[in-house]
Amino acid sequence: MDELESAAWLSLVGLTELLPPSLDAQLQTDAQLTHFEFQVLSTLRFAPEQTVQSKDLAASTNSTLPRLSHVVTRLEQRGLVRKLPCPTDRRATNVQLSDDGRRIVIRATGGHIDHVRRLVIDRLDRDELAALAKIGTTLNRALDPSDRFARHIRDAD
C-alpha cells in the first residue's frame, strides 16, 4: 500500500474498532441495551405487525441464527420481545416486539441519535457527509452483495 492507501485503511480500521464500543456504552447507560439489541428492537419496530421471522431478523441485523437466538432469549426474559410460532412455516419462529420493547426502543432512539450526531454527523460538513455516504454505499455493496443489511437500513428510514 502506498501512504494514502495505508492512511485510508488505518482510518477505517480505527473507526470500525472505536465506534461500536462507544455506541454500546451510550445505549447501555441510557437504556440497558447493547447496540445489537437496539438494532434488533428497531428492526422489529418498523416491521409489519412488529413481527419478523427469526431467519429474516438474523439477515437484516447481519447476525447468525445462533447469536440472534441468544439475544432474543435475553430480550424475551426482559419482556421486550415474544417468540411466536410462524403461521406459514411450522419449523420457523417469529419474533414480535412487545409493548415494553416498543417503549424502550422509542425512548432510547433520541439519545442514540444525539450520540451519533456528536460522534459523527456534527463533525462533518455536508460535502464530507455526502462523501461518507458514497464511500459507505460502495463498501457496503462489496461486503453485502445481496443488499440484505443495507436494504434494512434504507427501509427503516
N, C-alpha and C positions, 0 to 999 in steps of 0.2 A: 504494500500500500504506500502511496505517496503521502506527503504531510497532510494535505487536505482530506484525503480519504480516511486516514487514521484519526484525525481530529473529529470528523463527522461520525465515524463508527464509535469512538470512545464517548462522545457526547450522547449518542443514542443509548449505549450500554449504561452510562451513568443515569440517564433518565429512567430507563426500564428497571433499574435497581433501586433508585431513590423514591420514585413516585408511589409505587404500591404500598410500602410501609407507612408513608405519610397519609395516604387515603384510609388505610386500615386504622391508624391511630385516631384520626378525626372521627371516623364513624364509630369506633369503639367508645370513645369519650361521649359522643353525643347520643348514640342510640344502642350501644352494646351490640353492634353488628360489625362483621368484617366487610370489606369491600365486596367480596364474592357473595356473601349473604345478601348484601344490599342489591347486587345485580340480580340475584335470583328473585327477590321480592319485587324489584322494579319490573322485571320481565313479566311476572305474574300480574302485576298491577295493570299493565297495558294490554294484556291478553284478553280475548273474548271470554266473558264469564269468569275472568281472572283465574283461568284454569289452563294448564299446559300438560301434555303428555310428557312423562319423565325423559324419554329419549330426545324429544324436541327441546325440552328445557336444557338438557345437557349440551345439545348442539348450539343453542343460542347463547349459552354462557361460556362456551369453549371449555367444557368440562367433560371428564369421563363419567360414565354412569355410576361407577362405584364412589367417586368423590361426591357427585351430586347426591346420591342416596344418603351418604353420611351427613351431609349438610342439611338435607331435607328432614332427616330424622331429628337432628338437633333443633331445627326450626319448628317442627311439629311438637316436640316436647315443650317448647316455649309458647305454644299456642298460636304461632304466626302463620302456619300453613296446615292443610289437611291433605292426607293421601287418600285417594279415592280409586275404586276400580274404573278402568276405562270402559265406557259402554260399547265401544266399537272394536275393542281388542282385549279379550279376556286375559291375555298374557301381560298386558301393559298396565301401568299405574299412572293416574293423573295426579297432578299436584295443584291444589287450589289455595289461593290467598285467603286467609281468614280476615274477619273484621279487625282484629287486633294487629295482624300483619299489615293490613292496609293503613291503619292509623300510624303505625311505627314508620313505615316507609315514607309516608307523606310528611311526617314530622322530620324525618332525617334528611329529606331531599333539600330543603332550604340551606341547612348548614353545610351539606355536601357541595352544593353549587357555590356557596360562598368560599369554601376552602379551595375548590378548583379554580375559581376566579383569582384568589390571592396567589396561588401557586403558579398558574399558567396563563390564564386569559388576560388578566390585567398587566402582566409583564411584557406582553407582546403588542405591537401596533397592528393595525388592520392588515397591512401588507404581510407582516410576519405570520399572522393568524391564517391568512389565505395560503401562504407557503406551507405552513404546518399542515393544514387540511389537505393540500395537494400531496405532500410528501406522505402523510399518513395513509391516504387513499391508495397511493401507488404501492406502498409497502404492504398494506393490508391485503391488496389483491394478490400479491405474490405469496403471502402467508395463508390466505384463505380463498383459494380459487373458486370454491363453491359459494362464497359470499354469505355463508350462514351467520357468521358473527356480525359482519358489517350490516347485513340486512336487519338484524335485530336492533342495532343501534339506530339505523335510519327509521325503522318502524316506531321506535319509542319517541322520536322527535315529533 
